[in-house]
Amino acid sequence: MARAVNVLVTGGNAGIGYFVAEQLAAAGATVALGSRDAAKAAAARAAILAGTPDATVRHVPLDLADLSSLKSSADAVGLDHLDAVVLNAGIALDTPPRRESVDGHELMFATNHLGHFALTHWLAPLLTGARIITTGSFAARSERLDLDDLQSMDAYDPKRTYGRSKLAQMSFGFELDRRLRAAGSTCRSIVVHPGGALDSLTPSRPGVHSRSAATRLLGLPAGLLLHGKDAGARPAVRAVLDPGVEGGQLLGPRQFGLRGAPRVEQPHTHMTDPRTGAALWEASRELTGVEPVLS
């Protein structure tokens, strides 16, 4: 895009989201950091300004696990339009027990998918002609959605539930593309994934991420197959800025989907299945009480 763009990055205060925000700000974008923690958002903003002093970065309070708060978050964006929103924020729980959001939904599914589904609805007035970029995960390749148990009530396994929540995000992104095309919308829905992004391969940023020399050295062998979160951010950044990127595409790292420069790749059929996407959409509409309708 030739002109400066306005972008909201959910989870822009840490991890891959931080580096998406940093790289977009360095490219001249006005960046809104969606974060539930004001102190962490302030630290992220300071780190971005340290590298790009003239950057325009603001904080938008955002708690994706609380559906009742999302309209207020959309109202707090403080911009007259968004050229893109990067649906990046997420959580990964490592151990049982199963946890629930304030709305009574399984926490990873609620945060990673349902919150973004509802947020897109509330952002709709700002998104005319915008790009909606959904961040999936390599973990989604080996999972399948259980449409009868989206809340992981049966035999809860944190790793599986996380993978399914990321698959739900990707299925949503592809289903959104189909609906935008059918409606003749000027918006585009693009799905990305960061590949294998490790903290040990990620450069330090004061107040945001710290990597010791020992950690860096220990992580070097992994660099043959994986990369850092700064590199993992590049598919999303390209999805925002590259005028050649089209709706319905999947962008990921070039080398085995794990590391390297971003490229367009062929999504697995279980991610793009229209029947699964439509069923997930309907379930998400029922669980959130809203649905994204974009012009």
C-alpha positions in Angstrom: 0.0 0.0 0.0 1.4 3.3 -1.0 -0.2 5.4 1.7 0.1 5.1 5.4 -2.3 2.5 6.8 -4.2 2.1 10.1 -3.9 -1.3 11.6 -5.2 -3.0 14.8 -3.0 -5.9 16.0 -4.6 -8.0 18.7 -2.1 -9.2 21.2 0.3 -6.6 19.9 2.1 -6.2 23.2 4.1 -9.5 23.2 5.3 -12.4 21.1 4.6 -12.5 17.4 2.0 -9.7 17.7 4.6 -7.4 19.1 6.9 -7.9 16.1 3.9 -7.5 13.7 3.3 -4.2 15.3 6.9 -3.2 15.3 7.4 -4.0 11.6 4.2 -2.3 10.5 5.1 0.8 12.5 8.6 0.8 10.9 6.8 0.7 7.5 4.9 3.9 8.4 1.6 2.4 9.6 -0.5 3.8 12.5 -0.7 0.9 14.8 -3.2 0.1 17.6 -2.1 -2.4 20.1 -5.0 -4.5 21.3 -4.1 -5.7 24.8 -5.8 -6.3 28.1 -2.7 -5.2 30.1 -2.1 -1.5 29.9 1.4 -1.7 31.4 2.6 -4.3 28.8 1.1 -2.3 26.0 3.0 0.8 27.3 6.2 -1.2 27.3 5.6 -2.5 23.8 4.9 1.1 22.6 8.1 2.3 24.2 10.1 -0.5 22.5 8.6 0.3 19.1 9.4 4.0 19.6 12.9 3.2 20.6 13.5 1.8 17.1 11.1 4.1 15.2 10.9 7.4 17.1 8.3 8.9 14.7 6.0 5.9 14.9 2.3 6.4 15.8 1.3 3.7 18.3 -1.7 3.6 20.6 -3.2 1.2 23.0 -6.7 -0.3 22.7 -8.0 -2.2 25.8 -8.9 -5.6 24.7 -9.9 -8.8 26.6 -11.0 -11.4 24.0 -12.2 -13.7 26.7 -14.9 -11.3 27.8 -17.5 -11.0 25.0 -19.4 -8.2 26.8 -16.3 -5.9 26.6 -15.6 -6.1 22.9 -18.0 -3.4 21.7 -16.2 -1.0 24.0 -12.9 -2.1 22.6 -14.0 -1.4 19.1 -15.3 2.0 20.2 -11.9 2.7 21.8 -9.9 2.2 18.6 -10.1 6.0 18.1 -9.5 5.9 14.3 -12.1 6.8 11.6 -11.2 3.6 9.7 -8.9 0.5 9.7 -7.1 -0.6 6.6 -6.4 -3.9 8.3 -6.9 -5.9 11.5 -4.5 -8.7 12.5 -6.4 -11.2 14.6 -3.3 -12.5 16.4 -3.8 -12.7 20.1 -4.2 -16.0 21.7 -3.4 -18.2 24.7 -2.0 -21.7 25.0 -2.6 -23.7 28.2 -0.2 -26.5 28.9 -1.9 -28.6 31.6 -5.3 -29.5 32.9 -7.8 -28.7 34.3 -10.1 -27.3 31.7 -10.6 -23.6 32.2 -13.5 -21.3 31.2 -13.9 -17.7 30.2 -16.2 -15.3 32.1 -18.9 -16.3 29.5 -18.6 -20.0 30.4 -16.7 -21.0 27.2 -13.5 -23.2 27.1 -10.8 -20.6 27.5 -8.6 -21.2 24.5 -11.5 -21.6 22.1 -13.1 -18.5 23.7 -9.9 -16.3 23.4 -8.4 -17.6 20.2 -11.5 -17.9 18.1 -14.8 -16.7 19.6 -13.4 -13.4 20.8 -12.0 -12.6 17.3 -15.2 -13.7 15.7 -17.2 -11.2 17.8 -14.5 -8.5 17.6 -14.7 -8.6 13.8 -18.5 -8.0 14.1 -18.0 -4.9 16.3 -15.2 -3.5 14.1 -17.3 -3.8 11.0 -18.1 0.0 10.7 -14.3 0.7 10.5 -13.4 -2.1 8.1 -14.8 -1.0 4.7 -12.4 -2.2 2.1 -10.1 -3.6 4.8 -8.0 -6.7 5.1 -8.9 -9.1 7.9 -5.8 -11.2 8.7 -6.3 -14.3 10.9 -3.3 -15.9 12.5 -3.4 -19.7 12.6 -0.8 -22.2 13.6 1.3 -25.1 12.2 -0.4 -27.0 15.0 -3.7 -26.9 13.1 -2.4 -29.2 10.4 -2.8 -32.3 12.6 -6.1 -31.5 14.2 -9.7 -31.7 13.1 -12.7 -29.8 14.5 -15.2 -31.8 16.5 -18.4 -29.9 15.7 -20.2 -31.8 18.4 -17.6 -30.8 21.1 -16.2 -27.4 20.2 -16.0 -26.6 23.9 -13.8 -29.6 24.6 -16.1 -31.0 27.3 -15.1 -34.6 26.5 -11.6 -35.9 27.3 -10.0 -32.5 27.6 -6.4 -32.4 26.4 -4.7 -28.9 26.4 -2.5 -29.5 23.3 -5.3 -30.9 21.2 -7.7 -28.1 22.4 -5.1 -25.4 21.5 -4.6 -26.9 18.0 -8.3 -27.1 17.4 -8.8 -23.5 18.6 -6.2 -22.4 16.0 -7.8 -24.5 13.3 -11.1 -22.8 14.2 -9.4 -19.5 13.6 -8.2 -20.6 10.2 -11.5 -22.2 9.2 -13.2 -18.9 10.2 -10.7 -16.9 8.0 -11.5 -19.0 4.9 -15.2 -19.0 5.6 -15.1 -15.3 6.0 -13.5 -15.0 2.6 -16.2 -17.1 1.0 -18.9 -14.9 2.5 -17.2 -11.7 1.5 -16.9 -12.8 -2.1 -20.6 -13.9 -2.1 -21.6 -10.5 -0.8 -19.4 -8.6 -3.3 -17.6 -7.0 -0.4 -14.5 -4.9 -0.9 -12.9 -6.5 2.2 -10.5 -9.4 2.0 -9.9 -12.2 4.5 -6.4 -13.6 4.5 -5.0 -16.4 6.7 -1.4 -16.6 7.9 0.7 -18.7 10.2 4.2 -18.0 11.7 5.8 -21.4 11.2 8.1 -22.6 14.0 8.8 -19.4 16.0 10.9 -19.8 19.2 11.8 -17.4 22.0 15.4 -18.5 21.9 15.7 -17.3 18.3 13.9 -14.0 18.9 15.9 -10.8 19.4 15.6 -9.0 22.7 13.4 -5.9 23.1 13.6 -4.0 26.4 10.5 -4.4 28.5 9.0 -6.9 26.0 11.4 -9.9 25.5 14.7 -10.7 27.0 17.2 -13.3 25.5 20.5 -14.0 27.2 23.6 -14.8 25.3 23.5 -18.4 26.7 19.9 -18.8 25.5 20.8 -17.5 22.1 23.7 -20.0 21.7 21.5 -22.9 22.9 19.0 -22.0 20.3 21.3 -21.8 17.3 20.9 -25.5 16.3 17.1 -25.0 16.1 17.7 -22.2 13.7 18.4 -24.7 11.0 14.7 -25.6 10.9 12.9 -22.9 12.9 13.2 -19.1 13.3 12.4 -16.3 15.8 9.1 -14.5 16.4 10.4 -11.5 14.5 10.5 -13.7 11.4 7.3 -15.4 12.3 5.6 -12.0 12.1 6.5 -11.5 8.5 3.5 -13.4 6.9 1.1 -11.2 8.7 3.0 -8.1 7.8 3.1 -9.1 4.1 -0.7 -9.8 4.3 -1.2 -6.2 5.4 1.2 -4.4 3.1 1.6 -6.4 -0.1 -0.9 -5.2 -2.7 -0.6 -8.5 -4.5 -2.0 -10.6 -1.7 -5.6 -11.8 -2.4 -8.5 -12.8 -0.2 -8.6 -16.5 0.6 -4.9 -17.0 0.5 -2.7 -18.7 3.2 0.7 -17.2 3.8 3.4 -19.0 5.8 7.2 -19.4 5.9 8.8 -20.6 2.7 10.9 -23.5 4.0 8.7 -26.5 4.9 6.2 -24.1 6.4 8.6 -23.6 9.4 11.0 -20.9 8.6 12.1 -18.3 6.0 10.5 -15.5 4.0 6.7 -15.6 3.7 5.0 -17.1 0.6 1.6 -18.1 -0.5 1.0 -21.8 0.3 -1.7 -24.3 -0.4 -3.9 -24.8 2.7 -4.9 -28.3 3.8 -8.4 -29.2 2.7 -9.7 -29.7 6.3 -8.9 -26.0 6.8 -11.0 -24.8 3.8 -13.9 -27.3 3.9 -17.0 -25.1 3.3 -19.3 -27.4 5.3 -17.1 -27.3 8.3 -16.7 -23.5 7.9 -20.4 -22.9 7.7 -21.2 -25.1 10.7 -18.4 -23.4 12.7 -19.8 -20.0 11.7 -23.3 -20.9 12.8 -22.1 -22.3 16.1 -19.9 -19.2 16.7 -22.9 -16.9 16.0 -25.0 -18.8 18.5 -22.3 -18.7 21.2 -21.4 -15.0 20.8 -24.8 -13.6 19.8 -23.3 -11.7 16.9 -21.8 -12.3 13.4 -19.4 -10.4 11.2 -21.2 -8.7 8.3 -18.8 -6.5 6.3 -19.3 -4.1 3.4 
